[in-house]
Each structure stands twice: as structure tokens, then as C-alpha cells.
Amino acid sequence: MIVIFDVDGVLIDVSKSYHYSIKDTVEYFTGKEANLEELLDIKFRFNINNDWDASIAGILYVESGLLLEDFKDEFKKFSSSLEDFYKFSIVYGIKLPDYNKLVEYFENRYKIHREKEELIFPTQVLEKVKNIATRTGVITGRPFEDLDYSFKLFNLYKYFDKIITEDDIPETHLRKPSAYPLKLFFEEIEYKEPVFYIGDTNSDKQMVENFNLEENKNVNFVLRKNQHNLDINSNLKIEKPDEIFDILYNFSV
């Protein structure tokens, strides 16, 4: 049995760290106040897994001057990739900041907010998962530096055999929902069913679906439910961390 976790929204609550950093970044580069719930609506509505990219989308929204629903109608045809975000900016005459400067500012804000993060999966649950599974892992869109801080803070490294971060992904189009992160994971870890990936976004679910289709495998997607993903359908769902054992034991029988 192999159990793989997403980090943000699954292992760790980032509502007061990464989400605040999106708002700070949008406000800094636009010079205008932004509504956090609207920014998160855009992030989750358009399946933007990377929060740097979510900040770009937020800047486009604020600078467009459109009402939220009108912006979403206009943006949807430009929402499939970061490159399309920049096409939207050209069409609508919006000047975007240098991407590297945005990343630098975002990460500086994250370093201020990261102390507010809280663990969702208690270590005793992770310890039990580690004992049940033959292999455990993490696939996250976080940069390694961000993950390293939180994993050291919560003493999480010992629970995982393999970790894939943003730093391991060579091109933006290979991020989730691409199958690439899972393919990379199984270059080192031998694939052996049952396999589970616990995520909380459409990007997580689609990565699993793409991997299964491209590799003819059967990774099971487990949705960790929250207020932002009520529209995501999944056969396997958990709300509380210890509910994962009902799923794991059912597959191990």
C-alpha cells in the first residue's frame, strides 16, 4: 500500500499563510484593496494550484475593474495556463509585474505569515498511516524552501519516504494537473497497488486521473473536504483526518 499526500489544505492549514500572501501580493502590485474571498473564488474556480499564479489572476481581476462574475466569464477562456493569463493582460491592456519580482514579494510575505500555519493531520495519525503503508509520500506545489520550514516546524519528515515539490518540476505546464509529478514520484518508488493520493483540489484529482489514463494505473483519489471544494465529486472522501483509516482498511482486506 502506498499513501501520498498533498500539503496545503490537506496536511497543513494555509488559510492564514498562503491565502493571506495572495491578498498581500495582489494589493502590493495593484495599489488597491482586494477581497480575499473573491481572490480565493478565482483561485479555486479556475483550478489554479500555484499561488504565485493565483496572485497573477488576482491582479488581472483587480485591474480589470470588472465585477467578479463578469471577470470570471471573461477570464475562463484564458484560464488554462500561465501563458494564457499573460494573453489576457495584453487583450485587456493590463500591465503585469515581472514574474520573478512577484514571486520574490510573495515569498517574503509568506515568511511573515507562515508562523500562523496549523497542522491538519495530527502526527499520531501520520504515524499510524506510516505503519500501515509500505510507502508514503508527498506531492506538493510548494517550493522546497517553504515545505522545509513547515516540515521542520511540525517534525514531519520522518513520516514520508519520498517528497516532490515545485523545485522538482522543470516547466510550468508540468505542474498539477499534469500527470508528471506522479510519474516522477514513481520513478523512485515502485508502483504497487493499492495506491492513494489525498488531495483537496481539482488539480489534485485531475493529476490522478491523467496519470491513471496515461500510465494505465489505478491510483485512488481521496478528497479531503473543505469549504472550497464542495463542488468536487469523488468516490472516496474524508473530512476528519482519522477517517482515512476506514478507507485504507477497506482496501487492505
Secondary structure, DSSP 8 states (H G I E B T S, - for coil): -EEEE--BTTTEE-TTTHHHHHHHHHHHHHSS---HHHHHHHHHHTT---HHHHHHHHHHHHHHT--HHHHHHHHGGG-SSHHHHHHHHHHTT-----HHHHHHHHHHHHHHHGGG-EESS-HHHHHHHHHH-SEEEEE-SS-HHHHHHHHHHTT-GGG-SEEE-GGG-SSGGGSTTSSHHHHHHHHHS---SSEEEEE-SHHHHHHHHHHHHHHT--EEEEEE--TT-TT---SEEESSGGGHHHHHHHHH-
